Structure formats: structure tokens, C-alpha cells
Amino acid sequence: MSRRFWLVVIAPVVGRLPSLFYPVASLAGRFAWRTRGRERRRLIRNLLPFCDGDAARANYHGRRAYENVGRYWVDLCTIPHRDLSTFEAGHVRIVNPDWLRTLDQPGPVIAVSAHTGNPELVVQALTHRGRPFVAIVEQLRPPAFARRMHRLRAAAGGAFYDANFAGLRASLEALQRGELLGLLGDRDIQGTGICVQIAGRPVKLPRGPWEIARRSGAVVMPMFTSRGRKDDFTLWVEEPFCVALTTDQEHDVLVAAERFAALLERHLRRDPGQWVVLEDFWEVHRCGEG
């Protein structure tokens, strides 16, 4: 099945019948988990450090993560058919809601999240608190597929840009207009990351969120989402902070990245099955001698 056929023909059907297709997506995830041995072993390796080395527990949470990958695609199909102005009230439980008051204050705000739950959907729903939403996402190939994905993701009113120079410029302009910028902080997709410790291992996390926050003076709101069985979510809002602006830019960025890494580790230990990073994370993002 071609990507174009999936987006043009299949996605509208799935998007209009999500209650039918969420269980189908879960079954598809379980089937893929059983039949794709190489990917299964890779995901288990990713999750082992957050399961205290317990292989059986990592296997259980890995299967849950695979099911959540399938559910994400159903989420994506539903965006053109959802009323996101009511999504927060009907589908999202918020932990630490007082921290969201930052959205009511003037000045630029960056929501930095991770590949847990579906931050793309949940954070976008927060735009109905009064701030338009833009996000920088991984650049997809071929370009025609990327453009269709951008249109699908933006169907509820947000704007999505590739992680390149044009995307950076668009995000800085959005921050100047007072919009909410969404970024993911757990995968160094551009290969320019900064070394931090997660679960006792040295890995590279992206420096982009912290450099943009430092350059723009934006308040950073760390957010992590957890999914229930279908499209019910918990949003964990952590304490907002600003990236320091000293004469040592590298140190300022490192301190912010380390702060996020500690939060990321805590949330992944809380519920490893929410993390849907399918690449060999510890190898792809390895740094140092560890």
C-alpha cells in the first residue's frame, strides 16, 4: 500500500471511525511485536535501563509501546475530524495544572516534550487557551509525503515545519508573535546534540530547544504525555524555567539539557511503555566512552 493511497483513501475512513480502529491498531501493534524480531529486540534494549534491567518487564512495556505506535496513526487520521477546542476537557487529565498559567502571561513560550503518549495532539489542544501553535518536526521523505503529513497534522489549526533552517526561522518568528512553539527533546535527529546522562549512560539529546529558548528568551514548559487505551491522555506539566543567558552559551545549554534529561528519565521510569522511540536509541545517540 502506497503512502499516498493510505493518506488519501484510508486515513479519512479511519479518522471518521476512531472507536473502531483504535482496537484494530492495538491488535496490529501486537502482531508486529510478535513478527518483527529485530525491532522487538531493539525496543527491549531501549527500555531495559528504565526497567532496572528486567527483561520480562521491558518486553511487556515494549509490546505496549508498539500498540501505542498504532494508536498514534489513528490519532493522526482523526485530526481533520476533531474539535480540539473540546479535546482537553473530554480527553486530557492534567497533572500540575497550575503551571499552565504560564500560557496566560505575555512573552514567548516553548513546550518541550518527548515521544511519549502523543504530545503532538495534546499540546496542540492547549492552543485553545489562547496561543496559536507551531511545531518543528523531523523532516520526512519524499517531499510530497512530507507536505501531505504537514497538512494532515495542521488540519486542526496548528502549523508544522521541518527541522531545518527555514523551520528555525519560522519558529523564531512565531515566538516573536507570542505563539506556542512545540519541540521534542529526546532524539537528536540532526546529529548536533549535547552529551548528558540518562539512566547512567552518556547520550546526546538535541540542543535546539535550549538554544532557541536562550536566543528568544522564551519560557520553557516541560510536558510529558501518557496514553490510556484509546485517545484518553494524562498531561504531566513540569515547572517552567528559562535557559540562562551568560557569557558561556555551551554551559547554559548543557544545564538546560541536563534538567530536561532528569525529567525525561523520571517519566520513562514511571511508565516505560509510553516511549515510542523505535530506533536503537543508546547506539544512535551514544556519546563519550560509555
N, C-alpha and C positions, 0 to 999 in steps of 0.2 A: 504494500500500500504506500503510495507516494505521499510526501508531506503535504503537497498541495491538495490532494484528494481528502486527506484527513482534516485539514483546516477548513476547506470549502464545503465538504459534504457531511463528514462525520461529526465535526465539532458542534454545529448548530443543533443536531439531534441530541447529542449528549448534554449540551447546555440547557436544553428545554426540559430534560427528564433526569435531573441530577439524582433524585431519590432512587431511580432505577439503576443508574450507572455507578454510584459510589460502591455498592456491594460488588458489582462486576469488576471495578477497579481493584478492590481488595483481593478478590479471587485471582485476578490476573497477576497481582503482585506476589501472591503465594506461589502461583505456578512458576513465575520467573525465578523466584527464590530457590525452588527445588531443581530447576533445569539449568540454571546458569551457574555452574560450579565455580568458575574463575571469579566472577563478580561476587558471588556469595562469600568466598574466602577473603576477598579484598575488603568487603564491608565488615566482616568479622574482625579483621586486623585493625580496621579503623576504630572499632568500638571497644576493643579489648581494654585499652587503658582506662576507659570510663566505667568498665565493669570489673575493675580490680583484677584483671587477668582471668576472669571466669569465662571460659569458652562457651559453656552452655548458656550463660546469661547473654553473652554477646551474640550468639546465634539467635536467641529469642528476639532480642531488640533489633538485630539485623533484618529479620523477617518483617517486623513491624515497620521498619524504615522502608522496605520495598513496597509494602502495602501503601504507605503514605506517598510514595512516588506516583503510584497510580491515581490516588485521590487528588494529588496536585493537578494532574492533567484534566480531571473532571472540574476542579475549581476554575481552571483557565477557561474551559469551554463555557462556564456559566457566566463569566463576567459581562458579556453583552446583554444578558437577560436578568441581571440582578439590579436591585435598587440599593446601592451601597449606603444611601442615607439612612437606611433602617438596619443595615447589616450589624453594626456594632451592638445595638440594643437587642437584637434577636439571636446573635450567634457568638458573641465575644464576652468572655468573663475577664475582667481586668484586675490584675494584682498590682497594688500600689497606684491606684488611680490618681492620687494627689499630685504625682509627678507630672501628669499630663497638663497641669496648669501652665507648664512652660509654653504650650501652644497658644495660650491666651496673652502671652507677653510679646511686646514688639521685638524685632530682631530676627536674624536667620536661625533656623533650627535644622539639625541633621539627625534623622533617625537611623542608627546603625544597628543592624540585626545580623542574623546568621541563617544558614539553611536548615532551620527547624520549623516545624509546622508549615505555615505559609505566610511569611511576613509580607510578601508582595500584596496579598489580598487584605490582610488585617490592617496593615499600616495605611494602605490606600483608603480604607474605610474611615480612618481618622480625619481625612481631609474634610469631612462634613462637619467638623468642628470649626471650620472657617479658613483653613490654609490649603491652597492648591498643592498637588503632589507631583513631584518629578522623581525619577529614579534612574540610576546608571546600572546597566545590566551587562552581562557577558555578551560579547559580540558573536552572533551566530552565523553560520554559513549554510547554504549560499545566501547572498544578499536578498534575493526575492523572498526566501523563507523568513529571514530576519525582519523584513518590512511587514510581512503578514503577522508575525508574532507581536511586533510592536503595536500594530493596530488592534489586535485582539486584547492585549494587556491594557491598552489605553481606552478600551471601549467604555469604561465607567467614568472617564474624565481625567485620569492622570496622564502623564507624559513620560515615555521611556526612551532613553538614549544609550547608545553603545558606549562601552568603556574605552574611549579614545579621546583625542584632543578636542574634537567637536563636542563630545559628551561632557567633558570637563568644562568647556566654555559655557555650554547651555546650563549646566548645574550651577555655576557661579552666578550667572545672570538670574537664575531662578531664586537663588538665595538673596540676591540684592533686591528682588521684588517681594521678599518676605514669604516665599513658598517653602514647603516642607520637602527636603531632599532625603530620599531613601537610599541607603547604601548597605551592602553586605560586607561584613568584616572578617569572614572566616576562611576565604580562599584567595590566594594571591594569584589571580588569573593573568596578571601582566608580568609576573616574574621579577618584580622590583621590590619585593616585600622586605619587612624588617623582622629580625630574629627575636622571638620571645619564647618563653617556656609554657607549654601546656602539658599537663599530666606528667611533668618531669622530663619532657622531651623538647629539644630545640626545634622549632618550626618557624617558617615565615608566614606572617599574616600581612595583608595588604596595608600599605602606608597611606593610600589615597584618602580614606575617610579622615585621617588625622591631619594630613597636610591641607586638605580642603577646609576643615574646621579651623585650623590655625590661621590660614590665609584669609578666610572670610569673617573670622570672629564669631562663628556660629556656636550656639549651644548644642552639645551632643546629648541625645537621648538614647541610651542603650535600650533595646527592646528585643525580647525573645518570645516567640510564639510556640504554643503546643497545640496539637490537633487531637480532637476526640475521634469518634468513629467515622464521622462524615464531615460536615462543614461547621462543626462547633469547635471553638478555639478558646484557649486561655492566652492572654497577652500579659507578659511579665514586663513591667516598666521599671527600669533601674534609675538610680539617682542621676539626673542630668549633670553635666560638667562641661567646662571649657578647656580646650587644649592650651597649655601655657604658651606664652609668646616671649621668649627670652632671646638672647644672642646665640643660643645653641639649638638650632632647629632640630637636629637629629635627636638630641636628648628629649626635646619636647614631644616629638612624635613617638619615640620609644616609650616614654612614660604613659602616654595615652593608649598605645597599643597594648602595653602590659596590663593596664587597668581593664581593657576590654577582654584580654585573654583570660584573666582571672574570672570574670563574669561568665565567659563562654564555657570554661571548664566546669564551673559550678552548675550551670544549666544542663550541660551534657551528662554530668554525673547524676543529676536529678532524674533525667529521663533520656537515656541514650537512643532509644528508638525514634526520637523525633528528628535526628540528624540525618539528612538525606544527601550526604556527600558520597558519591559512588566511586570516585577515583581513589587511587591508593594514596590517601592523604599524607601519611607520615613519610612516604618516599617522595611524592611530588613536591611537597613543601618543606622537605628536610633542609636544615642548615647546620653549620658548625660540624662538630665531630661526632654528634650523637646519632 
